[in-house]
Amino acid sequence: MLLKNLKTKKGFTLVELMVSISLFTIVMTISMGSIFSVFNTNKKSESLRAVMDNLNFTLEAMTRTVRFGTNYHCDVTVGVISVPRDCASGADSFSVLDSNGQQVSYKLSGTRIARSINGGADYFLTSSDVTIQKLKFFVFGSTLYSNGGDLFQPQVIMVIGGYAGSSNKPSTQSTFTLQTTVSQRMFDSQ
């Protein structure tokens, strides 16, 4: 009777267990790859959102100063910055006389956008999480109206390019290029 009971017991063989464990391991490995991909995508999305918030704030501050300012001067390394100066070919620095009568300059300092007031110390507008690789200013119509000598309303085109995310991990980087055009609000009639 003991032999009869041993033969009638049902169960899995060693081969069946090994096959099922192997299939489970393969399915889990594929699933983990998908999960890591979702985590990387989420990190990239978070870094892009932080960058866009920071750049939105920076561009808004710059455009507000430019819109209400006068005496647009492109390329602060050339000439007297309080004298208007156009540059159709673009420059990496720009200065404007703001509505409070202060000379505000913008430039690329390392990998960040910096602002200085009246030639003072640089204050970074962008966070260290954002790497700015390109900052260009194009200025048109900056000279005064002068009885019809200049019929263009002063305007500035700003182009900003770079990336967000770790420079050590390119898979989580998000590149961007932004461009905006700002014109002087006050009519250029002097």
C-alpha positions in Angstrom: 0.0 0.0 0.0 2.9 2.3 0.7 4.2 1.9 -2.9 0.8 2.6 -4.3 0.6 5.9 -2.4 4.0 7.1 -3.7 3.1 6.5 -7.3 -0.2 8.3 -7.2 1.1 11.6 -5.7 1.1 14.3 -8.4 3.6 17.2 -8.5 6.1 19.1 -10.7 9.3 17.6 -11.9 12.6 19.3 -11.6 12.7 20.1 -15.3 9.3 21.7 -15.2 10.3 23.9 -12.2 13.5 25.0 -14.0 11.6 25.9 -17.1 9.0 27.9 -15.2 11.7 29.8 -13.2 13.7 30.5 -16.3 10.6 31.9 -18.1 9.7 34.0 -15.0 13.3 35.4 -14.9 13.2 36.4 -18.6 9.8 38.1 -18.2 11.0 40.0 -15.1 14.2 41.1 -16.8 12.3 42.6 -19.7 9.8 44.2 -17.3 12.7 45.8 -15.3 14.1 47.3 -18.5 10.7 49.0 -19.2 10.5 50.2 -15.6 14.0 51.8 -15.7 13.1 53.4 -19.0 10.0 55.0 -17.4 12.1 56.3 -14.5 14.6 57.9 -16.9 11.8 59.4 -18.9 10.2 60.8 -15.7 13.6 62.3 -14.6 14.0 63.9 -18.0 10.5 65.3 -17.8 11.1 66.7 -14.3 14.4 68.4 -15.4 12.8 69.9 -18.5 9.9 71.3 -16.4 12.4 72.9 -13.9 14.4 74.3 -16.8 11.3 75.7 -18.5 10.2 77.4 -15.3 13.6 78.9 -14.7 14.0 80.1 -18.3 10.4 81.4 -18.3 11.3 83.5 -15.2 14.6 84.7 -16.8 13.1 85.6 -20.1 10.2 87.4 -18.5 12.5 89.5 -16.3 14.7 90.3 -19.3 11.8 91.2 -21.6 10.2 93.4 -19.0 13.4 95.4 -18.6 14.0 95.7 -22.3 10.3 96.6 -23.1 10.3 99.5 -20.7 13.9 100.6 -21.2 15.6 102.9 -23.7 19.1 103.3 -25.2 19.5 99.7 -26.5 23.2 99.0 -26.9 24.4 95.7 -28.4 27.8 94.3 -27.5 28.9 96.0 -24.2 32.6 95.5 -25.2 32.2 98.0 -28.0 31.7 101.8 -27.5 30.0 103.6 -24.6 27.1 101.5 -23.4 24.9 104.5 -22.7 24.9 105.3 -26.4 22.4 103.3 -28.6 24.0 100.7 -30.9 22.5 98.3 -33.4 24.0 94.9 -34.3 22.3 93.0 -37.1 24.9 90.2 -36.9 24.3 89.6 -33.2 26.4 89.8 -30.0 26.6 87.8 -26.8 26.0 90.9 -24.5 23.4 93.7 -24.4 22.8 96.8 -22.3 19.7 98.9 -21.8 18.8 101.9 -19.7 15.9 100.7 -17.6 12.8 102.6 -16.5 14.6 103.6 -13.2 17.5 105.1 -15.0 19.9 102.3 -14.3 22.2 100.7 -16.9 21.3 97.0 -17.0 23.6 94.6 -18.9 23.0 91.0 -19.8 25.7 88.5 -20.9 26.6 84.9 -20.9 29.0 84.2 -18.0 30.3 80.7 -18.2 27.2 78.6 -18.8 24.7 80.9 -17.1 23.0 84.2 -18.0 24.2 87.1 -15.8 22.9 90.6 -15.2 24.8 93.5 -13.9 23.4 96.9 -12.9 25.4 100.1 -13.4 28.6 98.1 -14.0 28.3 96.3 -10.7 28.8 92.6 -9.9 27.2 89.9 -12.0 24.0 88.3 -10.7 23.0 85.0 -12.3 19.5 84.7 -13.6 19.6 81.1 -14.6 20.1 78.2 -12.1 23.1 75.9 -12.2 20.8 73.1 -13.4 20.5 74.8 -16.7 23.5 74.9 -19.1 23.3 77.8 -21.5 25.5 77.2 -24.5 24.3 80.1 -26.7 23.1 83.6 -25.9 22.7 86.1 -28.8 21.2 89.5 -29.0 20.2 91.2 -32.3 19.3 94.9 -32.0 17.6 97.0 -34.7 16.4 100.6 -34.7 18.2 101.6 -31.5 19.1 105.1 -32.7 16.6 107.9 -32.0 14.0 109.0 -34.5 15.9 112.2 -35.3 13.3 113.9 -37.6 13.0 110.8 -39.8 16.6 109.7 -39.7 15.5 106.3 -38.1 12.0 105.2 -38.8 12.3 101.9 -36.9 10.9 101.3 -33.4 13.8 99.8 -31.3 13.6 96.1 -31.0 15.7 93.2 -29.6 15.7 89.6 -30.7 17.1 87.2 -28.0 18.2 83.7 -28.8 19.0 81.2 -26.0 20.1 77.7 -26.5 21.4 75.0 -24.1 20.4 71.9 -22.2 19.0 70.8 -18.8 20.0 67.7 -16.9 23.3 66.2 -15.9 26.2 66.6 -18.2 27.4 63.1 -16.9 24.2 61.4 -18.1 23.2 62.4 -21.6 20.1 60.2 -21.5 18.5 62.5 -19.0 19.4 65.7 -20.9 16.8 67.9 -22.6 18.1 70.4 -25.1 16.2 73.6 -26.0 16.4 76.7 -28.2 14.3 79.7 -27.4 13.8 82.9 -29.3 11.8 86.0 -28.5 11.5 89.5 -30.0 10.9 92.5 -27.7 10.2 96.1 -28.9 10.5 99.3 -26.9 7.1 100.2 -25.5 7.7 103.9 -25.4 7.5 105.5 -28.8 10.9 106.4 -30.2 10.3 110.1 -30.9 13.2 112.0 -29.3 
